[in-house]
Amino acid sequence: MVLVDDIGSFPLPKGVSRGEFSEVYPKAQKAVAEGKDLRKDSQLYEKFYKPVASSFKFKIDSGLDVINYPQHYDMHRQFLDAIMQHQVEPFLIDSNYAVIPELFVAQEEAKKFEKGKLKLKVCVTGAIELYTRTTFGYYVYEEVLQNLARSVNSFLRNAILSTKYVETSVVSIDEPSLGFADLLNVEEDALIKALEKSVEGIAAEVQIHLHTLKAVEMPLKARGIDAIGSEFAASPRNAELISKKVLEKYDKFLRAGITRTDIDSILAEWLEKGISPSPEQLVEEERVIRARYEKLKEIFSERIAFAGPDCGLGSWPSQETACLLLRRTVAAVR
């Protein structure tokens, strides 16, 4: 059975600005790391807990099989800021502070879910992607890269929830920079080692999210990665860069992006036609998503383990529109 999941980012509720949310995020992260209840601080409750809970509810209502916690904060700062503030060695975080505060909200809100234990997905920005945002850029010091991988591993280990109400069943490392691995002055083995260290000992299904499959050979070779995720809706040529035979060779599966999320391009296409699109028009029709999914199933068959939107929905105009996209994706796969 193919499970429908999402990538993570989601629009904030009306009335909550990204600036306000970003201002309180580090405070929420530190508070959760120190064992505090976010609901008992009025600022954190209003500006962090409630917005995350709102997005989480929309995701639950969409019918997803596996729900990624809502990501409203910058995907690099979310992890790098904490690593830099609480490092015990250069770029190696004190594991006590390797926390994702949104999971506190997900754990509490899951108690309101009435359809059995909720399956959670946890996306963490990968070590290679984080490295490119350091002052070193594309010049790779292997020790720094490995420390970042160990930090990513700490975030993932601390994100494995297992309660009566919620279970972390899937984790994912987001590594879009791996598509530009040829720009990194480092051997392939060092990058594979960083991937493996990032997901070492994780008791969940492990995905890697790539925007392009140009460098897919590395995650295919990496131990501990179960599914390769990529964008097949906005970038259909990705289907030409991997095959069912190769997936079988390495015993890997696909997480197939089947619904376009590139909102700027979608909007531009409508405006070129002289149409100012409604929110409903921005979302691909179910029949379009289904046709794309069926075509991928013909190519990869049982090697597709997960399907969902190409990427995150943080730039979409509203929570309602983003939820509609998730609903149509779920319906297409069903």
N, C-alpha and C positions, 0 to 999 in steps of 0.2 A: 504494500500500500504506500502510495506517495503521500508524504505529509506536506501540508501547506504552511509555510512560515513566512516571516518578514525579516527585513534587514535591520530596522531599529529606529532611525530618526523619524520624527512625527511633528506636525505643526503644534505650536503652543495654543492653549485656549485663548479665545478673544479676551482682550483686556490685560494679558500678561505679555510684556515685551521681552525680547531676547536679552536685552541689557539687564533688566531686573533679574531674570533667571540666572544669567551668568554671574551676576554680583553675589548671589547667595550660594551658588554651587559649591565653591571651595569650603564654605562654612558647613554645608550639609555633609560633605564628604568627611570632614574632620570630626563632626559630631557623631556620625555613624561609627567611624573608626574607634571613637572613645566610648561607645556603648550608650549613647544618648538617644532618647525618643524624639524624633523630629516633630511629632505632634504637640510636644510640650513647649516648643519655642514658637511664638506667634508669627515671627517673620519667616522662619523656615517652613512652618505649616502653610502659610498663605502663599508664599512665593516659590516654594519648592514642592512640598508634599502634594498639595491640591492640584497643581498643574500636571504633575506626573500621574497622579491617580486618575485624572480626567482622561488623559491619553491612553492609559492602561485599560480603562473601561471601554473606550471606543475599539481598541484592539480585541478585547474579549468579545464584544458584540459583533465583530466582523465574522466570527466563525473560524478563525485560524486554528490549526491543529497545535501549533507551537508558537508562542507569543514572545517576540523579542521585547525586553524591557524598553520603555520609551526613552529615546536619546534626544535631549534638547540642547545639549552642551557641545561645544567644539570637540570633535572626535580626537584631536591631538592633545589639546590642553587638558581634557578630562583625565588623561593618564600621565602625560609629561609633567604637568604642574605638581601633581602629588609625588611623582618620582623625585623631582628636583627638590621639593620641600622636605621630604622624609627619607633621603638617601643615606644608606649606611656605608656604601662604597659609591664611587662615581656611577650614576645611573642605575644603581641597585636599590630598590625601595625597601624600607622596613616593612616586612610583610603585614604587620598589624595595621598599616595605613593603606594597604592595597585593597581598597574597598570601592564598590560601586553603590552610591547611596540610593539610587533608584530601586535597588533590590530590596531595601528596607520597605519602600512603599509597595512594591509588588508582593512581598511576603504578607503584609498586613491586608492589602486589598484582596488578595486571593481568598481570604477567609469569607468574603462575600459571594464568591463564585459558587453556584449551586449545582454544577454539573460534574462533580467529581474532582479529582486532583488536577490542577492546572499545570500544563507542560510549558516550561519557561525556556527561552533561548537567551544566551548571553553573548553579545558581541563585544570584543575587545580589540582596539587598534593594535595591529601587530608590531613586532620589534623592528622590522625592516622599515616599515612606514614611519614609525616614531623616530628612527635614527635619521631619516632624511630631513626631519624637522629640527634636529639639533644644529649647533653651530658648525658641525663637521660636514653637513650636507651629504654629498655623494662620496666623500673620501672616508673610507671605512677603516676604523680601528676595531679589530675583531673583539678585543676585550670589552669595549663599550657596547658593541652589538650583543654580545652574549649576556652582559649584565642587564640590558634592556629585555632580552628574551626571558631571563630569570624573573624580572619584574612582571612581565606579562603573565608568566606562569603563576605568580603569586596572586594577581588579580583573578585569574581563572579559578584557582584552587579555592579562594575565598568566596567565589560566586556559586559554588555548588550547594544548592539548597535542597533539602529533603525533609518536608514536613507533611502533616496530614493534608494540607491544602495546596502545596506547590512543590514541584520538583524541577530542578534544572536538568533537562533531558538533552539539550543541544548547546554547544558553545561554538563560537566562530571567531577566528582571527581575521581582521580586515587588512589585507596587504595589497592595495592598489599599486604601490611603488614597485612591486615585484615585476610588473609589466615593463619596467625600465631598468631591469637588472644589468643590462649591458653598460649602463652608465656608472655602475658601482665598481670601484677598483678593488674587487675582492673575488676570491675563488668561489665557485659554485658550492663547494663543500661547506664553506663557512656559512652561507645563506641557508643551506639545508639543515645544518647543525642548529642555527637560530630558530628555524621553524620547529624542529623536533624538541628543543629545550622549552619553547613557549607552551607546548601542549603536553609535556611529559607528565604522566601520572594522572591525567584528567579522567574522572569517571563519568563520562557523558559522550554522546556522539560529537565528533569534532569536524567542523567545517573550516574551510579557508575561503574568504571572499576575494575574488580577483575581478578587476574591470576588464582586463584582456587576458587571453590565454596564451600569449606569446611565450611566456616563461613557465608554462604549466609543468614542464618536466621536473622542476625542483619540488613542488608540493607532491607530485606523483611519487617521487622517490622518498619523500620524507615519511618516517615512521610516526604513527599516532594521528595522522590526518585521515579521516574516513571519507569525506566528501569535498569535491572541488566545486565551488560556487562561482558562477559568472553571469554576465548580462547577455542574454540571447534575444531579448526583445528589441532594444535600441541598437544592439551590435550583433546582428544575426550571423556575421562572418565568424564569430567565436565557435560556431558549430563545426567549422571547417578545420579548427585548430586542435581538435581532440576527437577521438573515435571510441566507439564501444569496445573495440578490440584492445586498445591501449588501457582503458579503464579496467577491463578484465585482467590484463597482464599484471597490473599493479594492485588489483583487488580494491579499487576505489569506486566511488559513486559520484553522481552529479547533484548539485543543488542548482536547479535551472531557473534563471530569471525569465519569466514568461510575460510580464506586463511592463510596459514602458513607464518609467518614472522621471525621465528627463524633461521636466516641466517647461523649461525655457524653450527647448526645441519644439515641444508640442504646441505651446502658445504661439510661437513664431509661425508654425505651419498654418494655424487657423487664421492668423492676422494677414498672412500672405493671400489668403482666399477672400479677404475683406470681411471676415466674420469675427466678431468679438464673442468668444465662446462662453457658454454657461459652464458652471462647475461640472455638470453631468457630461458635457461634451469633452472636457479635458481628459476624462477617464476613458480608456479604450473600451469598446463594447465587449460584452462577454463572448460573443461569437468570434471576435478577432483573437482574443486571448486563448480561447479554446482551440482554434485552428492552429495557432502557433504551438501550443502545448502538444496537440496530437502529432504535429510534424516532428517535434523533438522526440516524442515517444516512439515514433517509427524508426528513428535513427538510433536511439540509445536504449529503448525498451526498459528492461528491469534495472538498468544501471542508473536511472533517475530515482533518487531516494527522497528528494525534497524539491518543491517548486514554490514560486512566489514572485513578488515584484522584483524587478531588476536590482533596485537599490533603495535607499531610504526615502522618506517622504517629507523631510523637514522643511523643504522649500515650497511645499504645496500650499494653496491659499487658505485652507481651513481643515479642521479636524474632520468635519463632515465629509468633505471631498476625499480626503485621504482614506477614510473608512469605507466610502463607496468603492474606491479602487481595490481595497482589500476584499470587500464582499464579492465583487465581480471576479476577482482572481480565484477565490475559494469556490465560487459557483462553477467557474470554467473547469477547474480540476475535478470537481465532484461529477 
